[in-house]
Amino acid sequence: MPRNKRKKRQRWWRRRKTQQRLAVAASLLAAVGVLAWFVIQSAGDSEPEVYFTEPAPLFTLPTVAGDEFSLVEHRGQHNILLYFSEGVG
């Protein structure tokens, strides 16, 4: 066998260990980027958003049982009004 015949080496970017290290580094960089984005986004929210600034107008509606429901009777409580339309859906 000739003495000067060398084993051909792979390029550094084609080696398995280098590819694994690059994959780990890219994953860590992506995770740090996402974390930084969340921190930056939450830094601007110093006060909570206010959706309703005015109270609801007073109204009276009939119930399914035939009684009357008035918002005046429930003033000062937290109320949710669910509205369903029979023509939709």
Secondary structure, 3 states (H helix, E strand, C coil): CCCCCCCCCCCHHHCHHHHHHHHHHHHHHHHHHHHHHHHHHHHCCCCCCCCCCCCCCCCEEECCCCCEEEHHHHCCCCCCCCCCCCCCC
